């Protein structure tokens, strides 16, 4: 097909996707880059940019064979997008000849002198595709489309699962919903979706509110979304609130959501126990706007504060919390399938720096927890430095802290078959339940 599902000209989408890939290679986040794309081109651009970033390592390896001297960045980015989309695929989005013609079209507008070069490189790739793909896959980055240091870190942390984890990162994620616990059941909502012509299934324990769609749809198509009946939230993220609430906190319990934005876990806590005195804290005031928007849609109330959680003197009123959720800043290595730019933005020394912030947050918040209280530490990471190693170090520093294993909830949760009944529905996470005597 020559047009995207949004009917935008393919050469325009390719050019926009090339801008996005170039921006990521220069260190900018894809979310920020896509926000600048004209609204009518954004869905198609996102689809192409996601596909290209999932195969960027492979495309770079192939381009180095085809053109050892890198062309100018605007041309290189377009070539990489096209090569990624021409990579062998059982269900290609576009016919080969269409993609090449449209990429050359885009090149004429981006860098007119490069059009013949782009045409020659892409047509050679098609002629020699099998040999070029095979050669590209001889390097780890070309084979797995992740930076070499990332691959090595996974190999060290997960010697039996690293290849499966890398493969999982390169597959598009499902769209998972959380049905409002006080208003409907997952099974009932699946029936309502079926009436709207949307295929879905309920996941069941340990995420009884989770519903996975057969294919993603706009939230505007979800029955009851605007009224707060349902929210978009991965199944792994739905484990946080039940861990915090446990078998039930006392009525009016004081709870802190320490790094709350964008607010999915904040809302889930209030769905499970509406009478909580909940403080939602985040260092980014702009991101707190999203938290408030979520609460408004769900008709919930919490106290929102913009502050660095580590600087407790600037925001804490001195009254201890009965429970604390610390969903700490991390590498996001567990949600790469949702954010394919993350692997290309992170640097090897970022992990140690993030682990230091996580340790500082744990140490700052622990004194704010009341005796008998519970702290849930969470990261959307599969790296042990941000999970089990972080927990072990904290427990050594704090002899008054003890962690409790909750099967199916705590520890490293990997998006693999032996970690969940429905592996395709789970992001990578780490959870720890830490109790204070």
N, C-alpha and C positions, 0 to 999 in steps of 0.2 A: 504494500500500500504506500501511496506517496504522501498521505496526509496523516497527522496525528489524530487521535480520537477527538481532539478539540478543534480539528479542521484548520489549524494554523499551517501555513506553508512550511514544509520540512526544512528548507534552507534557513529560514528564520530561526526555527527551534534549534537547529544544529549550531548556529552562530551564538545564540544565547547560552546554550549548554557549554560551548567552547569557552565563553567568557567566564562561566561558573567554574569550570575545571581550571582555567588559568588562575582565577582568584584563589581557589583552594591550594594550588601549587605555590602560590605566593603567601599563603598563611592565613587566608580569611575563611570564615565559617560559611558553609553552604547555605545555612538558614539566612544569614545576613545577605548573601549574594542573591538568593532567590527573591528576597523581599524587594529588590530593585527591578526585577523583571516585570514588564507590563502585565497587568492582571490576565489579559486574554491569552498570553503566551506562557504563563507560569506553570499550569499543570503539565503541559507538554514538555517544557524545559526541564522541570523537575524529573520527569520520567526518564528523559535522555541523560541528564546529569547523574542520576542515581545509577543507571546502567553503566555509564562510562566510568564512574568512580569505583564501582565494584570490580571492574576489569582493568583499572588504570595501570597496575603493575605489569600485567601481561601486555597491554598495548604499548607501554614504554619500552619493554624488552623487544617487541617486534619493530617499533619505530627505529630503535638503535641499529637493528640489522638493515633496515631499509634505507635509512639516512643517518649514518654514523655521526655526522655533524648536525647538531640540533638546529632546526630552522628558527626564525624569530618566534617569540612566545605565542603571539596570536595565531600564527600558522601551526605551530606545534600543538597547541591545545585543540584546534579543529581536527588535525590529523589523529590525535589520540582519541577523541570522541568517535570519529568515524571508524578507526581500527577496532575500538572496543565493541562497536555495534556490528561490525563485520565478523567478529569472532564467532567460531562455530557455535551454533545454537539450534536445538531441535525445533524451536518456534521463533524464528527471527521476526523482529518487529517490522522490518522493511526488506524488500527485495534488494539483492546486492547492487544491481545496476541503478536502481532508484537512489539508493544511499550514496553511491559514488557521484552520480550526476548532481544530486542536491548538495553534497559536500563541496563539489567544484563550484557550484553556484554561490554557496556561502563564501568560498575563498575569493571569488571575483569581487565580492562586496567588502570583505575584510582586508584583503591585501591582494589587489588585482594582479600584481606581477607573479604571485605564487600559484595561480590557478592551474597552470600546466604542471607544475611540480606536484601539487596535491593530486591531480588526476593520475600522474605517472606512478606515484607511490602507492595509491590505493589500488590501481589496476594491477600493479605487480604483486601486491598482497593477495589479491584474488587468484592470480595465476599460480602463486607459490604458497597458498595458504597453509596447506597441510605441513609442509616442511618448515615454514616460518613459525607456526604455532608450536610444533614439536621442539624447535630450537629455543624458543622463548621460555618454554616450560622446563628447560634444564637448570635455570636459576630459581632459587626459592621465591624471589619476588615475582618472577614471571609465572611460576607455577601456581602460587597461592594468592597473588595480587594483594600482598601486604608488605610493609617495609621489612627488611631483613631482621632488624633488631626486634620487631614485634613478633615475628615468627619464632625467633630464638627464645624469647621470653616465654611464649606459650609452650614451647618444647620443654623448657626447664620446669615450668610450673605443672604442666599436664602431659607427662611423657607418653601416656597411652591415648590421650584424646586430642592432642594438638592439631592433627590434620583434620579431624572431624569438626573441631571448633572453627578452623579457618574456612572450611567448606560451608559451614552454617552461616558464617558472616557474609558470604557472597550470595545467599539466597534472599529474595524479598521476604519481609516478615508478614505475618497475617495481621488483620485488623481485629483487635480484641476489645470488647466492651465490658464495662462494669455496670450491672443493673442495680439501681438504687435499692438497697436492702429493705428500706421501710415501705416501698411502694409496689414492688413486683418481685416475681421469681425469675430466675434465668430461663427455666422451662417455659414459663408463660410468655416471656418476651420473645423467645425463639418462635413461638406460635404467631405472635403479632408480626414478627419480621416476615414469616412465611406468607401471611396475608398481604403483605406489601411487596411480595415477590422477591424477597431477599433471603438467600440460603444461609443458614447458621446452625450452630450446635452449642449446647451448654457444656462446659468443661467438667463441672462437678468438683468434688473435693480434690485438693485443699482450697480451691477458689470457687465457692458455691455461687458467687455472683457473676462469674466470667462467662461470656458468650463470644465465640469466635466466628467471624463471618467467612463465608465461602470465598468471597473476594471483596476488596475494599470498596466502600461507597462514600460519597460526601456525607458529612454529618447531617446536612439538611434533609437527607433521605431517610434518616433514622426516626421511626415513630417515637414521639415524646421527647426527643433530644432537647428541644428548646425549653420544655417544661421541667427539665431536670430528671427525667425518668431513667436516663442512661448517660454514661460518660465513656470516653475512649481512654482505656488504660490497659497496659499489658498485664497478662496473668501474673508474672513474677512480681510486678509492682503492687498487685493486689494482696500480697502476703504481709505487707508492712502493717497496715492498720489492725488486723486481727492479732498480730504479735504484740502490739502496743496495748490494746484493750484487754487481751487475754480472756479470762472467763467473766470479765466485767469489772470496771473500775467503780469506785464509790460514786454515788450521785454528785454531780458538780465537781468532779475531780479536775485538778489543774493539770493541763497537758501542754507541752511545748513541742511544736513542729519546727525544728531548729533551722532547716534549710528548705523552706516550704515551697518555693516556686517550682513548677507552675500551679501547684495546688491540688493535684489529683489525690495525694495521700491525705492532705488536710480534709478534703471533702469526704473521703472514705471513712476517716475517723468519726466525723459527725454523723454519717449515715448509720454507723454501727452503734454509736452512743450520743444521741443528740444533746444531752444535758451537760456535756463537757464544757469546762472553761478553757477554751483552746486559744493559745497564742501562736500565731503563724509568723515566723521570723525569716527574713531573708536579707542578705547584704545588698541586693539590687532593688532599689525602690521601683524601677520600671517593671521588673518581673513581678513585683507584688500586685501590679495592676491586673495581671492575668489571674492571680489567686483570687482577687476580689471579684473578677468577672465570673469565675467558676462558682464562687459562693453565691453570687447573685442569681445565677441560673438555677442553682440547686436550692435556693431559698434557705441558706444557712448563714450563721453568724460566727465570726471569730475576731479576735483582736489582732490586727496586722501591724507589724513593726519592721521598719527598715534599719538594720544594724548588723554589724559583724558579730556573729554569735560568740566569738572568742572574747570580745570586749564587753564582758558581762556588766561592768559598772555603768555602761552607757545605756542599758535597756532593761536590766532585771530589777524588779521591785523588792527583792529580798525574801519573798515567800517561796518556799520550795515547791517543786513540781512533783506530782504523783507519778507521772510518766513523761518520758522524753523520747521523741523520734529524731534521730540524727541521720538523715539521708545525705551523707557527706559528699562534697565535691570530689570527683574522681576522674579517672581516665576515660570513662564511658566505654571501656573495652567490652562490656557485656551487651551493648546496644548498637554495635557497629552495623548490623544489618538494617537498622532504622536510620542511622546517621553514617553513611558510607564515607563521608569526608573525614571522620574522626581519626582513622588510621593514618591518613596522610598529613594531618595537622599536628599530631602528637610528636614529641621528640623523646629520645631515650631518658633524658634526665628529668622529664616531666613527672615520671612515676614517683621518684623519690621526693620531689617537691610536693606533689599532691599528698603523698603518705605523711609528710611532715604536717601539712595543714590538717589532715584527718586526726593525727595524734593531738595536735593543739586543741582542736574542737572537743575531742573526748575529754581531755584534761580540764578544759574550761567549764564544760557542762556538768561533769560528774558531781561537783560540790553543790549544784543547784537541785539535785534529786533528793527527795525526801527519804528518810529511812523507810525501808519496805517498798521503795519505788522500783520501777523498771525502766531501763534505757534500751532502746532498740537501735543498734548501729547497722546502717545499710549503705551499700555502694552498688552501683550498676556496673560492676567490674568483675572480670574473671581472673585478674592478676592477684596472686596471693599476697603481694606486698600491701594491697589495699583491702584485703579480707582477713584470712586466717592469721597471717603474720602480724597484722595490725592489732587484732584482738589479743593474740598471745602477748604482745609487748605491753598492751594496756593492762592486762591482768597481772603482769609482773610488776608494773609500776603501782598498781592499786590493790593491795592485799585485801581491802574491804569489798572488792568486786568479785562476783562469781558469774560465770556464764552457764546458761541452761540450754541443752540441746532440745529442739522441738522437731521431731522427724517431719520431713516434708517442707519445713519452713526455714530452719537455720542452716548455716554453713554455706559453702559455695554451691550455687544452683547453676548448672551449665545447661545450655540449650541443646541437650543431647538426649537420645532415647532412654538412657539409663538414669536420667535425672528427672524425668517427668512422664506422666502417662501420655501426654500429648506434646512431644518434643517440638513440633512446629509452632507451638503457641507460647513458648517461654523464652524470655530474654535472659541473659546472664546476670546474676545478682549474687551478692553476699549479704547474709543477715546474721546478726548475733543478738541474743537476748541476754542482757546483763542486769543482774539484780543487786540491790543494795540492802544489807541486813538491817 
